[in-house]
């Protein structure tokens, strides 16, 4: 959990990762559901990057009351320490991914976030029913 993520310092890698991810948004959202939950009891995924996560309130209370919280700069590092200290597994939704357009260090972060938002908005709007009949399952 120490050190700098290598992509954080490389604008080209950030741009390439976003360019590769955006065309996959529709495919990811239209996979048949439900997708299985994968439980990582063997700790094969050593670190959770908290794009979106669910956690029991009691456990999150431990995270935000943890005296070492200030060392990580955010709840992410402390959450990972608490999970490791308590040997708690992480669970993942299979076939899912999160978009992280750019780190704050990228000179075009706002533009990249805007591009990602535009794709997500376009795909989500295309998946909405177009009429009341579609909502009711009628043609």
DASUL-V447677 format. One record per helix or strand of 3 or more residues. SS is the DSSP state (2 for helix, 1 for strand). FROM is the first residue (numbers start at 1). TO is the last residue. Records with the same first field share a line. If there is no record, write none. Layout:
SS: FROM-TO / FROM-TO
This chain:
2: 6-9 / 11-22 / 25-29 / 57-65 / 69-72 / 75-85 / 109-127 / 132-136
1: 37-40 / 90-93
